[in-house]
Amino acid sequence: MNLRPFRIAIPQGDIADLHHRLDRTRWPDEINDGSWGWGTPLPWLQTLVHHWRHTYDWRIHEARLNALPQFMATIDGQDIHFIHIKGEGENPFPLLLIHGWPGSVVEFEKLIPQLTHGPNAFSLVIPSLPGFGFSARPTQRGMTPVAIGKLFAKLMAGLGYERYGAQGGDWGSAIATAVAQAAPANVAGIHLNLIIRLLAAPPTNGLSEAEQRYLKDLEAWTAAEGGYSHIQGTRPQTLGYALTDSPTGLAAWIAEKFRVWTDCNGDPLNVVTMDELLTNISLYWFTGAITSSLRIYKERALSTPQFAPGERLATPMGHARFPKEIFLPPREWAERLYNVTHWTEMPKGGHFAAMEQPTLLAQDIQTFFSTVR
């Protein structure tokens, strides 16, 4: 594994180009009812874009991120960017933190101090998924969640970690599962804050009442909210032209997910600040990685399920179930696929748990891994 230090250094010309594009935004009209039901509302987005253009300072956030030890590793020809922070104490437990879409490594900033300090500290490895952030963008087919899981297992082995855990939500859930499948002798446990629906074909008989309700809720959610997933899973390249060319369009596309998927009482800025949201969006903009990040949906659609019929992962699994998560399968559904040894019904929070409720998530991660570390 070719390992070398990495620092973020966005050229000043790229920042000037962003400002120029924001200044020249061609705004659409809208149905003037002020709701998010038609998509990201015009006045809300104009406020966000004005802040991005006139108040937000990328250099401040770049410097903060560069205070974290970052590296690039080449594994099987793929460059993987990652943050690597050693925990305090004599025996910190190694833990992979794996983001999803439209997230990034910045999702985990609030978790880092809570997990790397204290008597049960972790050493954290926080990679950018292939095609996301500063990791290289695959140009050939095949970078599925299973393939990414194998790369991350090799990353942990290359760092000298023989026994470790993995944690994730969104695509990070599927990838953490794949890491355990790729290296079952090395992964002590996985902790998930989303039970992703695409791991296996759904069962057709013997369902509990709760499972039947879940499938009906899932069908309703897909009809009302699944349009993004369908286009990203069928024509990501076409969408990518618009999102790569327009920072305002990119902000609208990503910000809507922070509105719909969070426990935010109607406004994503109730759970994340403008600067937190814009740092995540800026990472997609400055790396030009939005199109390659969309392709994981198409890759997953073209691949076979991670679990064969009747297959179940033997690795211990802990789950933090946040009430505003996009998928909320009951425990018996999860137990069809996982060796569930820990299950917490959270009092609040949604899809971006590490940003919304970092303390609750950190505490649950610590509680689960105390049983397997």
C-alpha positions in Angstrom: 0.0 0.0 0.0 1.5 3.3 -1.1 0.8 5.7 1.8 1.6 9.4 1.9 0.5 12.5 3.8 -2.2 14.7 2.3 -3.3 18.3 2.7 -6.2 20.1 1.2 -5.2 23.1 -1.0 -8.0 24.4 -3.2 -6.5 26.9 -5.7 -7.6 30.5 -5.2 -8.7 30.5 -8.8 -11.3 27.8 -8.0 -12.7 30.0 -5.2 -12.9 33.0 -7.6 -14.6 30.8 -10.2 -17.2 29.7 -7.6 -17.9 33.3 -6.7 -18.3 34.2 -10.3 -20.7 31.4 -10.9 -22.8 32.3 -7.8 -22.9 35.9 -9.0 -24.3 34.8 -12.4 -26.9 32.3 -11.1 -29.9 32.2 -13.4 -32.8 31.9 -10.9 -36.0 30.0 -11.8 -39.5 31.1 -10.8 -41.5 29.0 -8.4 -45.0 28.2 -7.0 -45.2 30.8 -4.3 -46.5 28.7 -1.4 -43.2 28.7 0.5 -43.1 25.0 1.1 -40.5 22.3 0.4 -43.1 20.2 -1.4 -42.0 21.3 -4.8 -38.3 21.2 -4.0 -35.9 23.6 -2.4 -37.7 26.9 -2.0 -36.4 29.9 -3.9 -36.1 32.4 -1.0 -34.4 29.8 1.3 -31.9 28.9 -1.4 -31.2 32.5 -2.2 -30.3 33.2 1.4 -28.0 30.2 1.5 -26.3 31.2 -1.8 -25.9 34.8 -0.6 -24.1 33.5 2.5 -21.9 31.2 0.4 -20.9 34.1 -1.8 -20.5 36.9 0.7 -19.9 35.5 4.2 -18.7 31.9 4.0 -14.9 31.6 4.0 -13.6 28.3 2.6 -10.1 29.0 3.9 -11.3 28.9 7.5 -12.8 25.5 7.1 -9.9 24.2 4.9 -7.5 25.1 7.7 -9.7 23.3 10.3 -9.8 20.2 8.2 -6.1 20.4 7.6 -5.5 20.3 11.4 -6.7 16.6 11.1 -4.0 14.1 10.0 -4.9 13.2 6.4 -3.4 10.6 4.1 -3.7 9.2 0.6 -3.3 5.4 0.1 -3.1 3.6 -3.3 -4.9 0.2 -3.0 -5.4 -1.9 -6.1 -4.7 1.1 -8.2 -7.3 3.2 -6.5 -6.3 6.4 -4.5 -8.2 6.5 -1.2 -8.1 9.7 0.9 -8.6 9.3 4.6 -8.3 10.9 8.0 -6.4 8.8 10.6 -6.5 9.9 14.2 -4.9 7.8 17.0 -7.0 7.6 20.2 -5.6 8.4 23.6 -4.6 5.7 26.1 -2.6 2.5 25.8 -5.1 0.4 23.7 -7.5 2.5 21.6 -9.8 0.4 19.5 -9.5 0.9 15.7 -12.8 2.0 14.1 -13.7 2.7 10.5 -16.2 5.6 10.1 -17.9 5.4 6.7 -20.0 8.1 5.2 -22.7 8.0 2.5 -24.3 10.3 0.0 -24.6 13.3 0.1 -22.2 13.2 3.0 -18.5 13.3 3.3 -15.7 13.0 5.9 -16.8 16.3 7.4 -19.9 14.5 8.7 -17.8 13.0 11.5 -16.0 16.1 12.8 -18.2 16.4 15.9 -17.7 12.7 16.6 -13.9 12.8 16.5 -13.2 14.4 20.0 -15.9 12.3 21.6 -14.5 9.0 20.3 -10.8 9.6 20.5 -10.7 10.6 24.2 -11.7 8.9 27.4 -11.1 5.4 28.9 -12.7 3.6 25.9 -11.1 5.6 23.2 -11.0 4.7 19.5 -8.4 5.2 16.8 -10.4 6.5 13.9 -9.9 5.8 10.2 -12.3 8.0 8.2 -12.0 7.4 4.4 -13.6 9.3 1.5 -15.5 6.8 -0.6 -14.0 6.2 -4.1 -15.5 8.9 -6.3 -16.2 11.2 -3.3 -14.2 14.1 -1.9 -10.5 13.7 -2.5 -10.5 10.0 -3.3 -9.9 9.2 -7.0 -12.9 9.0 -9.3 -13.3 5.5 -10.8 -13.5 5.6 -14.6 -14.5 1.9 -15.0 -17.6 0.1 -13.9 -17.6 -2.1 -10.8 -17.1 0.2 -7.8 -20.0 -1.2 -5.8 -20.5 -1.1 -2.1 -19.1 -4.6 -1.9 -16.0 -3.6 -3.9 -15.5 -0.5 -1.6 -15.8 -2.8 1.4 -13.0 -4.9 0.1 -10.8 -1.8 -0.5 -11.4 -0.6 3.0 -10.6 -4.0 4.5 -7.3 -3.8 2.7 -6.8 -0.2 4.0 -7.2 -1.4 7.6 -4.8 -4.3 7.0 -2.3 -2.0 5.4 -2.4 0.3 8.5 -1.6 -2.7 10.6 -5.0 -3.2 12.3 -5.7 -6.9 12.8 -8.9 -6.4 14.8 -11.2 -3.5 14.4 -14.8 -2.3 14.0 -16.8 -0.4 11.4 -19.6 2.1 11.6 -21.8 3.7 9.0 -25.1 5.0 7.8 -26.5 5.4 4.3 -24.1 3.8 1.9 -21.7 3.5 4.9 -24.1 0.9 6.3 -23.8 -1.3 3.2 -20.1 -0.7 3.0 -19.5 -1.5 6.7 -21.4 -4.7 6.1 -19.2 -5.5 3.1 -16.1 -4.9 5.2 -17.3 -7.5 7.7 -18.1 -9.9 4.8 -14.6 -9.3 3.3 -12.7 -9.7 6.6 -14.8 -11.7 9.0 -11.8 -12.8 11.1 -10.7 -9.2 11.6 -14.0 -7.3 12.1 -15.1 -7.5 15.8 -18.4 -5.8 15.2 -20.3 -3.3 13.1 -22.5 -0.4 14.2 -25.1 1.0 11.9 -27.4 4.0 12.1 -29.3 2.8 9.0 -30.5 -0.6 8.0 -30.2 -0.1 4.3 -33.0 -1.7 2.2 -31.0 -2.9 -0.7 -28.8 -5.6 0.9 -31.1 -8.5 -0.1 -34.3 -9.2 -1.9 -37.2 -8.7 0.5 -38.9 -11.8 1.9 -42.3 -12.6 0.5 -43.8 -14.7 3.3 -43.7 -15.2 7.0 -43.6 -11.5 7.6 -44.7 -10.0 11.0 -47.3 -7.2 11.2 -44.5 -4.7 11.8 -42.6 -5.9 8.7 -45.7 -5.7 6.6 -46.3 -2.1 7.8 -42.6 -1.3 7.0 -43.0 -2.5 3.4 -46.1 -0.3 3.0 -44.3 2.6 4.5 -41.3 2.0 2.2 -43.6 1.9 -0.9 -45.1 5.2 0.1 -41.7 6.8 0.8 -40.4 5.6 -2.5 -43.3 7.2 -4.4 -43.1 10.5 -2.5 -39.3 10.9 -2.0 -37.5 8.3 -4.1 -37.1 10.3 -7.3 -33.5 11.3 -6.6 -32.6 7.7 -6.1 -34.3 6.6 -9.3 -32.5 9.2 -11.5 -29.1 8.6 -9.8 -29.6 4.9 -10.2 -30.5 5.1 -13.9 -29.0 8.2 -15.5 -26.4 9.7 -13.1 -24.3 11.1 -15.9 -27.1 13.2 -17.3 -27.8 14.7 -13.9 -24.1 15.2 -13.3 -23.7 17.8 -16.1 -26.1 20.2 -14.3 -24.7 19.7 -10.8 -21.1 19.9 -11.9 -21.7 23.2 -13.8 -23.9 25.0 -11.4 -23.0 25.5 -7.7 -26.5 26.8 -7.0 -28.0 23.7 -8.5 -25.6 21.5 -6.5 -26.6 23.4 -3.3 -30.3 23.0 -4.0 -29.9 19.2 -4.7 -27.9 18.5 -1.5 -29.7 20.9 0.8 -33.1 19.4 0.1 -31.8 16.1 1.5 -30.8 17.8 4.7 -34.4 19.2 4.9 -36.2 16.0 4.2 -34.0 13.5 5.9 -33.2 15.3 9.2 -35.1 15.8 12.4 -35.2 19.5 11.8 -38.7 20.7 12.4 -39.0 22.1 8.9 -35.7 23.8 8.3 -32.3 22.0 8.0 -30.6 25.0 9.6 -32.3 24.0 12.9 -29.8 21.1 13.1 -26.8 22.2 11.1 -25.4 25.7 10.6 -25.1 27.3 7.2 -21.3 26.9 7.4 -21.6 23.2 8.2 -23.9 22.6 5.3 -21.8 24.7 2.9 -18.6 23.0 3.9 -20.1 19.6 2.9 -21.5 21.1 -0.3 -18.2 22.9 -1.0 -16.3 19.6 -0.8 -18.4 18.2 -3.6 -18.0 21.5 -5.6 -14.2 22.0 -5.3 -13.4 18.3 -6.0 -15.8 18.1 -8.9 -16.9 14.7 -7.6 -20.6 15.0 -7.6 -21.1 13.0 -10.8 -18.8 10.2 -9.7 -20.5 10.2 -6.3 -23.9 9.6 -7.9 -22.7 6.5 -9.7 -22.8 4.3 -6.6 -26.6 4.2 -7.1 -26.2 2.9 -10.6 -23.4 0.5 -9.5 -25.7 -0.9 -6.8 -28.6 -1.2 -9.2 -26.5 -3.3 -11.6 -25.0 -5.6 -9.0 -26.4 -8.6 -7.1 -27.6 -8.2 -3.5 -25.0 -8.5 -0.8 -26.8 -11.3 0.9 -27.9 -14.5 -0.8 -31.4 -15.8 0.1 -31.3 -17.0 3.7 -27.7 -15.6 4.3 -27.1 -13.8 7.6 -23.9 -12.0 8.7 -22.4 -13.6 11.8 -20.5 -10.5 12.9 -22.1 -8.8 15.9 -24.2 -5.8 14.8 -25.4 -2.8 16.9 -28.0 -0.4 15.6 -28.9 3.1 16.6 -32.4 3.7 15.3 -33.1 7.5 14.9 -36.8 8.3 14.6 -36.5 10.6 11.5 -34.3 8.1 9.5 -35.5 7.5 6.0 -35.9 3.7 6.4 -37.1 2.3 9.8 -37.3 -1.4 9.5 -38.4 -3.3 12.6 -35.9 -5.4 14.6 -37.2 -8.7 13.2 -36.4 -7.4 9.7 -32.8 -6.6 10.7 -32.4 -10.0 12.3 -33.1 -11.7 9.0 -29.7 -10.3 7.8 -27.7 -9.6 10.9 -26.6 -11.0 14.2 -28.2 -8.1 16.2 -26.7 -7.9 19.6 -27.5 -4.2 20.4 -30.5 -2.1 19.5 -31.2 1.5 20.7 -34.4 3.5 20.0 -33.1 7.0 19.9 -35.2 9.9 21.2 -34.4 12.3 18.4 -32.4 12.6 15.2 -32.4 11.6 11.6 -30.3 10.5 8.7 -27.2 12.7 9.3 -26.9 11.5 12.9 -23.2 12.3 13.3 -24.0 15.9 12.5 -27.4 16.2 14.1 -26.9 14.2 17.3 -23.2 13.5 17.7 -23.3 12.9 21.4 -26.1 10.4 21.2 -24.4 8.5 18.4 -21.0 8.6 20.1 -22.5 7.2 23.3 -24.2 4.4 21.4 -21.1 3.5 19.5 -19.1 3.3 22.7 -21.8 1.2 24.4 -21.9 -1.3 21.5 -18.2 -1.7 21.0 -17.6 -2.1 24.7 -19.2 -5.6 24.2 -16.9 -6.7 21.4 -13.6 -4.7 21.7 
